[in-house]
Amino acid sequence: MKKIAAIFIVSITILSSCKQKDATAPVPYDNPELTLHIPAGFPALNEAALKNMPTKYGVELGEKLFHEKRFSANNTISCASCHIPSHAFADNNAQAIGIHGRVGLRNTPPIQNMIFLKFYNWDGSKLQLEKQPLVPIITHEEMNSSIVEVINKISNDETYRKLFTSAFGDEKITPERIYKSIAQYEYTLISANSKYDKVKRNEGATFTESESRGYQAFKTKCADCHSTELFTDQSFRNVGFPVNTNSNEGGRGRVTGIAEDYMSFRVPSLRNAEFTAPYGSFGQFPTLKSVLDYFDKGVEDATNLDPLLKQNGNRIPMTEQEKEDIIAFIKTLSDYQFTGR
């Protein structure tokens, strides 16, 4: 009897131990990775994205955080306040406007095809999209807050607790999870359904005569910089645009500390450019026509002016007809489905 009792006690101990282990084990959760439709011919994905591919609940959480006004100190500004879908997630201000109407240093860049980019921001200061969200949160002219303050504001929100659990397996809210979720949402913002794309895919669309002429002129006048299916080679160039006199500005040189990079900026994509006016790092140009006029008349000289311009007398000569046709072609890059227009 003593032997049987001992076996019974050992068995109860083992079962109790297993229950304790089960109680502390991670709770299984179902958060499938989304299937992204990667357009043919587009550049390779950013390496950081490969480690943080969009998931069902990660994207849902990221989109909610993207529209969260509690990110700002006075609860008035969210990411979506400046990144407006109908403007390809840019806005129509020369420079970004943040909390209390404060004017930022630069023009708001569009958020599209971010999963294919190697650099983020006008000066390429970020190589991973997951490291970008903190910048507007802490910047005085933007949200003027802190990630600690943001977490304190949303930590008791039942909806967020459920979303963090769905996305990450538990309701813990951390800076890393916030950044990863926002990045996952932004990775899904792929624009590749413009008239240009439909023509390339032989889907029945055709260029007008002006658009066709513009495409040919574009390839000789613009494509050295605005290349690839993103219509940017992602390089940093000083193209002689009027200079922002703000002492905080230095372009790419602000990041690298190299004199040759002073006032060089990332070549912007021309996809959806029709919707993202004004143009330039601080909105120097109100229209596409004003950009082309400036190149035609001659840009400002600089010691590090792009060689392509230096070799051509600091200008890109264009006739008025060529300008009209190039603009017609650029408008074929407008994705009405992506912008909801």
N, C-alpha and C positions, 0 to 999 in steps of 0.2 A: 504493500500500500504506500509506503514511504517513497518507493521508487516511482510509482505512478504519479504521486503528488508532485514530485520533483520535475518530472517530464511536463506535467500540466503547467506548472509555474514558469518553466523555461519557454513553453509555447506561448503563454500569455505575454511574457516579456518581449519575445520576438515580434508578435503581432502589434504590441503597443509601440515598439520601436519603428516598425514599418509605417504605422499611422502617423507618427511624428514626422518621419521623413517625407511622407506624402504631403503633409500640411505645409512644409517649407519649400516644396518643389515648385518651380516656375509654373504658372498657370498657362496651359496651352491656349494659343489664340490663332485665329485664322485671318491673316492679312495678306492676301495674294498680291504678287507683283503685277502691275498693269502691263498690258501689251501696248507698246508705243509703235506708231506707224512712222518708221524712219524713212524719209524720202530718198529715192535713188539719187546718187551723186552728191549727197551732202557730206561734209567733212566727218571725220571720226568723232565719237562722243568724247566729251571731257572725261579724263580719267577719274576724277572725283565722283562724277555721276555714276560710273560703273560700280562704285561702292555704296551708292545711295539711290538706287533706281526707284522710281515712283511705285508706291503701293496703294491699294484701295483706300485705306484709312489714313495713311500718311499724307496723301494728296488732299483728302477731305479736311483733315486737320490743318494742313498748310494753307489751304484756301481760306479757311475761317480766320487763321492768324493773319493772313495777308490783308484782310478787311478789318482787323481789330484796332479800333481807335484808342484803346487803353494802352497801346504801345507808346503813346505820346504823354508828356507830363500832364497836360490838361484834358486828355481824352478827346481830342478833336482831330487828330491826324493819324491815318493808317497808311500802310504801303499803297493801298488802292487810291488814296487821295491824290497822289501824283501819277500813279501808273494806271491809266484809264483804258479799259479794253478797246473802246471805239477809236482811240488814238494809238493803237498798237502798244498799249500799256505805257504810253508816254503822256504828256499833256501839251497844252498850247501856250505855255509860259516860256518866256525867254530864259529864265532861271527858275529853279524849283522854289516853291513857296511852302514854308513849313509852319510850325507853331507860331501863334501871334502874328501871322503875316510876315514872318522873317524871310528874307530873300537869300537863297543859297548861292554857292559859288558858281554852279554850273547848270546847264540845261539838263532836264530830266531825260535820260536815255530810254528808248523803248525796251520792253522786256519781251523778246521773241527769239526762238531758236537758241536759247541760252545753253541748252544741253550740248551744243556743238562748239561753243566758244572756248578759247584758251585763256582769255583774260576778261576781267569784268571792271567796270568803271571806265571813264574816259581816259584815265591814266594807267589802266591795267594794274591797279594796286592789289587786286585780289585775283588769285588763280583758282580758287574754289568758291562756288556759289554759296556753299554752306558757311563761309566766313564773311559774307556780305551783309546779312541783316543787322548785325550789331552796329554798323556804320551809321545808318539813319537814326537808329534808336538813341545813340549817345550824342549825335551832332547837334550843336546849339541851334543852328538854323533849321533843323528838320524836326525831330521829335523831342530833343532835349530831355531825355529820360535815362534810364539804366535798365539793364536786363533783370536786375534784382527787383526793381520797382514793378516791372512788367509782370514778373512771376507772382509777386505779392498780390497784384490786382486780380489775376485770373485764377489763382490757386483754389479759391472756394467756389468756382463756377462749376456746377455739376455737369454741364455739357462738355466742358473741357476735360474734366476728369474721365468721362466716358470715352471721349475721343482719344486721349492719350493711352488709355487702357487698350482700346481697339488697335491703335497704331503700334504700341510698344510692349504690350503685355501687362502693364500696370499703370496706375494713375499718376506716377511721379512726374512732375513737370521740371525739366532741366533746360538750361540754355542750349545744350547740344541738341536735344530733341526738338526744340523750337526751330533752331536753324535748319536742321535736317528736313523737317516737315515743310517749311517754306520753300526750301530748295526743291524738294520733290514736286511740289505744285508748279513751280516755275519751270521745271524740266519738261512738264507736259505742254507748255505753251509753244507749240511748233506751228509755224506758218509756212505752208507750201501748197496753197490752193488758189493762187492768183491766176489771172489770164495767161501770164507768161508760163506758169507751170502746166496749165491745160494745153497750151500750144506745144510745149515740149513733150507732153505725154500723148499727143495726137488724140485729144479728146473732143475734137470738133471745133475748137476755138481757132481763130486765125487773126493775125495782126492786120491792122489797117495799113494803108500805104505810109502814113506818117509814122506809125509805130515801127514798121519794118525799117524805114529809113533811120529812125532813131536808134534802133538796135544796132545797125551797122555803124552809125556815128559813135554810139556808146562804146563799141568794141575798140575803136581807134582813139577815142578821147578820154575815156573814163576807166576802162577795164583793167588797166595796170594796177590800180588800187582797189577798185570795186570788183574783185574777181571771185571765183567759186560760186556755188549755188547760194551762198549767203550774201553775195554781192558785197563782200569785204574780204580782203586778204588778211585781216586781223593784225596788220602791222601798225606801227606808230610813226607818224609823219608830221613834220612841220610844213604845212602847205600855204603859209603866208597869210592866214586869215588875220583880221584885226585882233589885236591882243587884249585879253582881259587885264586891266590895270590893277586888279586886286593883288595886293602883295602876297597873298597866300597861294596864288596860282603859279605853277611852273610846268604844268603838263606832265609828261612822262618823267621829266627831270626831277619833279617833286618826289618821285618814287625811287629812281635810280641814283640820283645825285650826280649824274653825268651831264656835263655842259651840253654835249651834242643832243641830248634829249629834251632840252629846254623848249617848252611850248609845242612839243610834239604830242599828238593825241591819237587814240585808236581810230582807225578808219571805220566809220559807221556803216552798218548794213543799209542798203537802199530799199530793202523790202519794206513795204508799207510807208515809204517816205512821204507819199502824198498826204498821210494823216498826221505826221509828226512835226509839222512846222511850229515854231521857227527852227532854224538850223544853225549848226556850229556849237562849239563847246559851251558858249554862254548865250546862245540865241542871237548871234550877230546878224543873221539873214532871215528876213520875214518870209521869203518865198524861194522855191526852187529856181525860178528865173533870176532872182537876185544873186544866187550862188553862181550860176553859170555866167552872168554878166561880170561878176567879180573876177572869175578866172580868165575871162576873155580880155578884160581891160588891163590885167596885170596885178599880181598879188604883191603884198608887202615883202620886201627883201629881208633875209635873215641869214646869218652865217651858217646855220644848219638847215636852210631851206631844202626841201626835197630835191634830189638831183634831177628828177624828171621835169621839174619846173625850171630849174637853173639852166638846163640844156635847151630850153625853149624860150629864153628871154623872160622868165618868171611869169609865163602865161600859158593858157591853153586856148589858142585862137579858135573861135567858132562863129559861123554866120548866124543871123537871126533865125533862118530856117532850121539850121542844125539844132539850135537851142530849143525851138518849138518841138522838133521831132524827138530830141532826147528826153524832154519832159513827158511827151506822149508815151515813150517807151517805159520810163520810170513808173508811170501810172499803171502799166500792165503788171507791175509787181505788187499791186494792191490786192490784199486778200480779204474780200468782203465777208467771207464765212468766219475767218479768225477774228475780225474786228466787230462782227455783229452788225454790219451796216447794210 
